[in-house]
Amino acid sequence: MVNFHYAYPEAVTLNYGLGKVLSYDETGFLGQSDDAYTRQAWNFMLAGGSVFDSLDYSFSVGHEDGSDVEPNGPGGGSPELRRRLKILGDFLRELPLVEMHPDYELVKHAGGVVVHALSSGGGEYAIYLDGNGPTELRLNLPAGEYSLSWMDVVSGEKKDAAALQHCGGECVVKSPSFRNGIAIRIARRGESRK
């Protein structure tokens, strides 16, 4: 395991070739906003990271259950943040993670957002868009028929998009409106899905 404190997704990019578990072990000092830590987690994990854990200042003396919502530390943490991290965990558990790897060729362009993408040889893709939208993704996909499912990273709400019949090469996918990030899962139909 290669362990980082206060890591950026580039920590994954620069160390992925080591073939080791890459861990983001400690966040903080970005204020109390759940949005900042939610974005950190999605960016790191969809860049190819393996572990994300954070300092959580909602656990304090007298609040051993994690219910302290007073701004009493240099970082965040709250029941709401833990709910959001569960959404990320659920999203990741639906993917064939052992088969997936960072994919730098999938997204050719995404106006106004930063993206991190994972893909598998079996036609599974997961992309996180960090920012606000809507936006258009210009994707490089093999020929096939695909199902697309958007996920609001704050509420966990899923929105299935129309199926995509694609003859290969570049295609454009339009996102719904979003604030502080959105994720999309793309799966080739007819492939085995977890």
C-alpha positions in Angstrom: 0.0 0.0 0.0 1.2 3.5 -0.8 -0.4 5.9 1.7 -0.9 9.7 1.1 -2.2 12.4 3.4 -3.9 15.4 1.7 -3.6 13.7 -1.7 -4.7 14.9 -5.1 -5.8 12.6 -7.9 -2.4 13.1 -9.4 -1.0 11.0 -6.6 -2.9 8.1 -8.3 -1.7 9.1 -11.8 1.9 9.3 -10.8 2.0 6.1 -8.8 -0.5 3.8 -10.5 2.3 1.9 -12.3 3.6 0.6 -8.9 0.7 -1.9 -8.9 -0.1 -1.2 -5.3 -3.1 -0.1 -3.4 -3.2 3.7 -3.4 -4.7 5.2 -0.3 -5.9 8.8 0.5 -5.6 8.6 4.2 -6.5 11.9 5.9 -8.3 15.0 4.7 -8.9 18.3 6.3 -8.0 21.9 6.4 -10.6 22.8 3.7 -13.2 24.1 6.2 -16.4 22.5 7.2 -18.1 22.2 3.8 -19.2 18.7 2.9 -18.9 19.6 -0.8 -15.1 19.9 -0.6 -14.6 16.5 0.9 -17.2 14.8 -1.3 -15.4 16.2 -4.3 -12.0 15.0 -3.0 -13.3 11.4 -2.5 -14.9 11.2 -5.9 -11.9 12.6 -7.7 -9.4 10.3 -6.0 -11.4 7.1 -6.3 -12.4 7.7 -10.0 -8.8 8.5 -10.8 -8.0 4.9 -9.7 -7.5 5.2 -6.0 -8.2 2.3 -3.7 -8.9 3.8 -0.3 -10.3 7.1 0.9 -10.7 8.0 4.6 -11.1 11.4 6.2 -10.6 13.2 9.5 -14.1 13.6 10.8 -14.4 16.4 13.4 -18.0 15.4 14.1 -16.6 12.7 16.4 -15.7 14.6 19.6 -15.8 14.2 23.4 -19.5 14.0 24.3 -20.3 13.2 20.6 -18.8 9.8 20.2 -21.6 9.0 17.8 -20.4 11.5 15.2 -23.2 14.0 15.8 -21.1 17.1 16.6 -21.9 19.7 13.9 -20.2 22.7 15.6 -17.3 24.2 13.6 -14.7 23.0 16.1 -11.7 22.0 14.0 -9.8 22.8 10.8 -11.7 20.2 8.8 -15.1 18.8 8.1 -17.1 15.7 8.9 -20.7 15.2 9.6 -23.5 12.7 9.3 -24.3 14.3 5.9 -20.7 13.7 4.7 -20.8 10.1 5.7 -24.1 9.7 3.9 -22.5 11.1 0.7 -19.5 8.8 1.1 -21.9 5.9 1.3 -23.3 7.0 -2.1 -19.8 6.8 -3.6 -19.2 3.4 -2.0 -22.4 2.1 -3.4 -21.5 3.4 -6.8 -18.1 1.7 -6.7 -19.5 -1.6 -5.5 -21.7 -1.8 -8.6 -18.6 -1.8 -10.8 -16.3 -4.7 -11.7 -13.5 -2.9 -9.9 -10.9 -5.6 -10.2 -11.1 -5.3 -14.0 -11.1 -1.5 -14.1 -8.3 0.9 -14.5 -7.8 4.7 -15.1 -8.7 5.6 -18.7 -7.2 8.7 -20.1 -8.5 8.1 -23.7 -12.2 7.7 -23.0 -13.1 11.4 -22.5 -11.8 13.5 -25.3 -13.4 16.7 -24.0 -15.8 17.9 -21.3 -16.4 21.6 -21.3 -16.1 23.4 -18.0 -15.5 20.4 -15.8 -12.6 18.2 -14.7 -13.1 14.5 -15.3 -11.7 11.2 -14.0 -12.6 7.9 -15.7 -12.3 4.2 -15.1 -12.9 1.5 -17.7 -12.8 -2.3 -18.1 -12.0 -4.4 -21.1 -15.6 -5.7 -20.8 -17.3 -2.5 -21.8 -17.9 -0.9 -18.3 -17.1 2.8 -17.8 -17.4 5.1 -14.8 -16.8 8.8 -15.1 -16.9 11.6 -12.5 -17.4 15.2 -13.6 -16.2 17.7 -11.1 -17.8 21.1 -11.4 -21.2 22.5 -12.5 -23.2 21.8 -15.6 -24.8 20.8 -17.9 -22.0 19.9 -20.2 -21.3 17.8 -23.2 -18.9 14.8 -23.0 -17.0 13.9 -26.2 -16.3 10.2 -25.7 -14.2 7.7 -27.5 -16.1 4.4 -27.3 -15.9 1.2 -29.2 -18.8 0.2 -31.4 -21.8 -1.2 -29.5 -25.0 -0.5 -27.8 -24.7 1.1 -24.4 -26.8 1.9 -21.4 -26.1 5.2 -19.6 -27.0 6.0 -16.0 -26.3 9.4 -14.4 -25.9 9.7 -10.6 -26.3 12.8 -8.5 -23.4 12.5 -6.1 -25.1 14.5 -3.3 -28.6 12.9 -3.3 -27.7 9.5 -4.8 -30.6 9.8 -7.3 -30.0 7.9 -10.5 -31.3 9.0 -13.9 -31.1 6.6 -16.8 -30.4 8.2 -20.1 -31.5 6.9 -23.5 -29.6 3.9 -24.8 -26.7 4.8 -27.1 -26.2 2.9 -30.3 -22.7 3.7 -31.4 -20.7 2.7 -34.5 -17.3 3.4 -32.8 -15.1 6.4 -32.4 -16.2 9.7 -31.0 -19.7 10.5 -29.7 -21.3 13.2 -27.7 -23.2 12.6 -24.5 -25.1 15.5 -22.9 -25.3 15.6 -19.1 -28.3 16.8 -17.1 -27.8 20.0 -14.9 -25.7 19.4 -11.8 -23.9 21.3 -9.1 -20.6 20.2 -7.4 -20.2 17.1 -9.5 -22.1 14.2 -11.2 -21.2 10.7 -12.1 -22.1 8.5 -15.1 -21.9 4.8 -15.6 -21.8 3.4 -19.1 -22.1 -0.3 -19.8 -22.0 -2.1 -23.2 -25.2 -4.1 -23.5 -24.8 -7.8 -24.0 -21.7 -7.8 -21.8 -21.7 -9.5 -18.4 -22.4 -6.9 -15.7 -21.9 -7.2 -12.0 
